[in-house]
Amino acid sequence: MLWETLLRVLVSGIANGAIYASVAVGFSIIYRSGKVFNIAQGEMLMLATFMAMTFFGMGMNHWVALALTATAMGLLGLGVERFVLRPLVGQSEMALFMATLGLLLVLNGLGVIMFGTEPRLFPDVLGTERWLVGTVSIKQSAVLGTALVAGSVAGLAWFFRSTRTGLFMTAVAESHQIARSLGVNVQRSIGLSWAIAGVVATISAAAFMSGRSVSPEIASIAFVALPVVLLSGLESIGGVMLGGIIVGVGQSMAAAWLDPYTEGGASLLFPFALMMLILLFRPQGLFGWKRVERI
Amino acid sequence: MQPIVMQQGPPPASSAAPIAPVLSVTNVEVRYQGSILVLKNVSLTVGEGEVVALLGSNGAGKTTTLKSISSLIQSEEGRVTEGQIHFLGAHIHNQDPVSTVRRGLVQVMEGRRVLEHMSVEQNLIVASAPIKANRQRLRQALDEIYGVFPILAEFRDRQSGYLSGGQQQMLVIGRALMAKPRLLLLDEPSLGLSPLLVHTIFKSIARINRELGTSILLVEQNAKVALGVAHRGYVLENGRIVMEGTRHELLNNEDLKEFYLGISATGQRKSFKDIKQYRRRRRWLG
């Protein structure tokens, strides 16, 4: 009985953790490049979801539609960087943050205007089968979605560590001045980060929305991704997977064992209580960069 | 690699006036934020294959001179407001610093600015940004740097933030060489290093000049060690060039001896008691 509950908790926790991780990796990529905290990451996920649904509605093959969405989201990312953030170069981090807050409000409003507030069903792009493990049923779409996110995160981590372009972008994350002195085009790296974040939002949508009913409110998932980013460390790419799973599993444990006594409050509260603890005891997160101090 | 034999002074190749200047700075004036004047009428040249030292005390404008040549001054809201800077025949002042690097002019900034969360080899790979490199050519470039600084090969996978000061200095110089520059600007490579390490670093600098043929403009407070490798030198005070000459002329100049080399005319070290007597000549000092 306990094992069964535990298995169920783990399965739903890991699946939820994966979606948090996929949103969190978008945060990280953008933060690294320009020290901009893009609070509108959830809106990019929402936009990708509804854009894909619009393409599906036109009778397109699912994969073609997703590829088109990824392209469009990449371009949107480039556009946001070019027209919202680049004019603010040299301004304080607070000004940049406020710009992304404005972006959040605009995209949120646009989402409601273009897609309405009625929940709609996202097609089953990742299959509808269910597998039984003991008495616990596991959805094929959850397994494939988690694998898709894990694969993308691993791919991105490899890209930033082992390819030349990725290393240029990591150098930009360390110091714009050093990168520039070595001939790295800093502005292009930042633009590329936004484009990648747009594509990642499309992957999140494909991985997580399959077979769910969705409304523009799904953007709020980004707030649970915040504790994940802080837990894994703002500069870490691969770390978000572990951070996501810790938050996801912790949350479903709280849902299984504490929620009955707290009227559902514990699972809502858990990620943010964890965030407070991280900020108190390890502000750079598990894998984030801590400046090397020399005495 | 062959052991390095320290030569007595640099090769005599260009002891006279430079034949073909790689870099020429003409009557340059630099201001920060449009008003704060830091360089006044500065002119200097660096010839092909030449090592030129730019000497001066704290706040004389040495770093500003380098940064206005590399255009890195822009990120500090500085601009060249008068005069011209030419590199290999092209105007390079107030340009995008990235384009200047692509032309083959790389500055090594003061203070061993490694990318501290990245490994030694990753630091070097980032510096290949200005060259079109395939896997094979990148490997070749890396091996060339490891040939100049074997210690970097040994620590290639170590996080650069945890290298010692001397190793970090070798890393930033080696990193600058990845772009195969024609002219290297070095800002205070001796800063905060032990005398033995300073000696090693300057041997490497002389060797880079000799074997790779890279021209070097070197900023130093340590005049003695700088003139050990330089063919010519300039002395900067209060944002003005106040003296220039060949290595030999500068080493034998009485004023320079007193103010920068700490030796009096009689060959004895100056003591603080004597300061008053040459006070009137303090126009060199800031």
Interface residues (C-beta under 8 A of the other chain):
Chain A: R161 R164 L167 F168 T170 A171 E174 S175 H176 Q177 I178 A179 R180 S181 L182 G183 V184 N185 V186 E235 W289 R291 V292
Chain B: S70 L72 S75 P97 V98 V101 R102 V106 Q107 M109 R113 L115 E116 H117 M118 Q122 I125 V126 A127 S128 A129 P130 A133 L138 Q159 G161 Y162 R175 A176 A179
